[in-house]
């Protein structure tokens, strides 16, 4: 594969929905959130390091990471947050690099790296082009509230803590406006698929 597209956007912008729409065109993807979970599974060195630093309180009875307990520790303490990122980020990046290399050796026309923190984490350096999924803030807040069982004030607070919309847009190579329904989204993805196939030097899908 000559081409890897990095897909990002704020909470509930539609990243997973968009990835599924590309999958209908035969496009594979890797989700950075899934990989972030993998690197702290039992048996992984990152989980061992975390358990050594914080002890039993960050483990569930079955030995898996208690994400909520860990979140509470690092939420309250920037230094601990940096320590945790120092342990997990290099491993996430290494694993993403492996997955993307496998895509590059595969025979799909192009592939996606879906990552909520594509720019913030520096993962944009792993891709050839970036696609930002954009929605107006009011719609983003509505979709967050209805999907995640939070109220609109909580959804608003989450959005406010993320990279500002205009900054994300300024960094995008391509923008997918997801202020539309599922059918509209499918059409926009089909347009992008044609462009990406052309960029990859391949004929359009038959
Ligand atoms: P997160 O990063 O927070 O996990 P996401 O960016 O992957 O979210 P999705 O889960 O794909 O976002 O979408 C958020 C919600 O909005 C979902 O409930 C999804 O069904 C809905 N949604 C996304 N796009 C559309 C659309 N074009 N029309 C209607 N609903 C949509």
Boltz pocket constraint, residues with backbone or C-beta under 6 A from the ligand:
constraints:
  - pocket:
      binder: B
      contacts: [[A, 9], [A, 10], [A, 11], [A, 12], [A, 13], [A, 14], [A, 15], [A, 16], [A, 17], [A, 18], [A, 116], [A, 143], [A, 144], [A, 147], [A, 178], [A, 180], [A, 181], [A, 182], [A, 185]]
      max_distance: 6.0
